[in-house]
Amino acid sequence: MGATLQNSSVAHAHDQKHGALLASGAITEDGVSPQAAWNLVSNGQAVLVDVRTAEERTFVGYVPDSVHVPWATGTSLTRNPRFVRELESKVGKDKTILLLCRSGKRSALAAEAAKKAGFTDVFNVLEGFEGEIDAQQHRGGADGWRYRGLPWVQS
């Protein structure tokens, strides 16, 4: 009975944390804005996980202190079959996890896969690192982490 009570307490604490994040408006069921993501990460309330390829991080830039777990690898973006295992190994399932990719599409897929694998507080960072592609076929001119002036570095 003690284990059941403890599990119930843990589940209740999780529901409160999850509910508080949603109620605060920092996170919605769709995801989190880049600005809100940075606030949560810099306040120690969440871990930022970059799901882009190693090449993207090297040549385009990355957020300092972000954890790297690629959703796909190489220039052909071959799906990483170990994504969920690597995410759990590097971050754990008990933290609030914010996933970041180039535009918010791969990270949305990665968030869905993580949720199906039992991660309960995993969210997509909307707009991504570079933002959506515009009419001139460019990124970074209207939205995205870098466009918002948030911290990033380049190798």
C-alpha positions in Angstrom: 0.0 0.0 0.0 2.9 2.4 0.8 4.2 2.1 -2.8 0.7 2.9 -4.2 0.5 6.0 -2.0 4.0 7.1 -3.0 3.1 6.6 -6.7 -0.1 8.5 -6.3 1.8 11.4 -4.6 4.4 11.4 -7.5 1.6 11.4 -10.1 -0.2 14.2 -8.2 3.0 16.3 -8.1 3.5 15.7 -11.8 -0.1 16.7 -12.6 0.3 19.9 -10.5 3.6 20.8 -12.3 2.1 20.1 -15.7 -1.0 22.0 -14.9 0.9 24.9 -13.6 3.0 25.2 -16.7 -0.1 25.1 -18.9 -2.0 27.5 -16.6 0.9 30.0 -16.7 0.5 30.2 -20.4 4.3 29.5 -20.8 3.4 26.2 -22.5 0.4 25.2 -24.5 -0.6 21.7 -25.8 0.9 22.9 -29.2 4.2 23.8 -27.6 6.2 26.7 -26.2 7.4 29.9 -27.8 11.1 30.5 -28.1 11.0 33.3 -25.5 9.0 31.2 -23.0 11.4 28.2 -23.6 14.4 30.4 -22.8 12.7 31.7 -19.6 11.9 28.1 -18.5 15.4 26.9 -19.3 17.3 29.8 -17.7 15.1 29.5 -14.6 16.0 25.8 -14.3 12.4 24.7 -14.9 13.1 22.8 -18.1 15.9 21.2 -20.1 16.4 22.3 -23.8 17.1 19.4 -26.1 18.3 20.1 -29.7 17.1 17.4 -32.0 18.8 18.7 -35.1 21.7 16.9 -36.7 25.3 17.4 -35.6 26.0 19.1 -38.9 23.2 21.7 -38.3 24.5 22.5 -34.8 28.1 22.9 -36.2 27.3 25.0 -39.2 24.2 26.9 -38.2 24.7 27.3 -34.5 23.1 26.0 -31.2 21.9 27.2 -27.9 24.6 27.1 -25.2 24.1 24.3 -22.6 21.5 22.5 -24.7 21.5 18.7 -24.7 21.9 17.2 -28.2 19.8 14.1 -29.1 19.3 14.0 -32.9 15.9 13.0 -34.2 17.5 12.2 -37.5 21.1 12.0 -38.7 23.2 13.0 -41.7 22.2 15.1 -44.7 19.5 12.5 -45.7 17.9 12.9 -42.3 17.8 9.2 -41.6 15.5 8.7 -38.5 17.5 7.9 -35.4 16.1 4.6 -34.1 17.7 5.2 -30.7 16.1 8.7 -30.1 13.9 7.7 -27.2 16.6 5.7 -25.5 19.1 8.5 -25.9 16.7 11.1 -24.6 16.0 9.0 -21.5 19.7 8.3 -21.0 20.7 12.0 -21.3 17.8 13.7 -19.6 15.5 11.2 -17.9 11.7 11.1 -18.0 11.1 13.1 -14.8 12.1 16.6 -16.2 10.2 19.1 -18.3 11.8 18.7 -21.7 11.7 21.3 -24.5 12.6 20.0 -28.0 14.1 22.3 -30.6 14.8 21.7 -34.3 15.2 24.0 -37.3 11.6 25.1 -37.8 9.5 23.2 -35.2 8.4 20.3 -37.4 11.0 17.6 -36.5 10.8 18.5 -32.8 7.0 18.2 -33.0 7.5 14.6 -34.3 10.1 13.9 -31.7 7.8 15.2 -28.9 5.0 12.8 -30.1 7.4 9.9 -30.1 8.7 10.8 -26.6 5.1 11.0 -25.3 4.2 7.6 -26.8 7.3 6.3 -25.0 6.1 7.6 -21.6 7.6 11.0 -21.3 4.9 13.2 -19.8 6.4 16.7 -19.8 7.9 17.0 -23.3 7.0 19.9 -25.5 7.9 21.3 -28.9 9.6 24.7 -29.2 7.5 26.5 -31.8 9.3 28.3 -34.7 12.5 26.3 -34.2 16.0 27.6 -34.2 15.9 29.2 -37.7 12.2 29.7 -38.2 9.9 29.1 -41.2 11.1 29.5 -44.8 9.8 32.7 -46.3 8.7 33.7 -49.9 12.4 34.3 -50.8 13.3 30.8 -49.6 15.2 32.2 -46.6 14.9 31.4 -42.9 15.3 33.6 -39.9 13.6 36.8 -41.2 10.3 36.5 -39.4 10.5 34.0 -36.6 12.7 31.4 -34.8 15.1 31.3 -31.8 17.8 33.4 -33.5 15.3 35.9 -34.9 14.0 36.5 -31.4 17.5 37.5 -30.2 17.8 34.6 -27.8 21.3 33.2 -26.8 23.1 31.0 -29.3 26.7 30.3 -30.4 28.4 28.9 -33.4 31.4 26.6 -33.7 
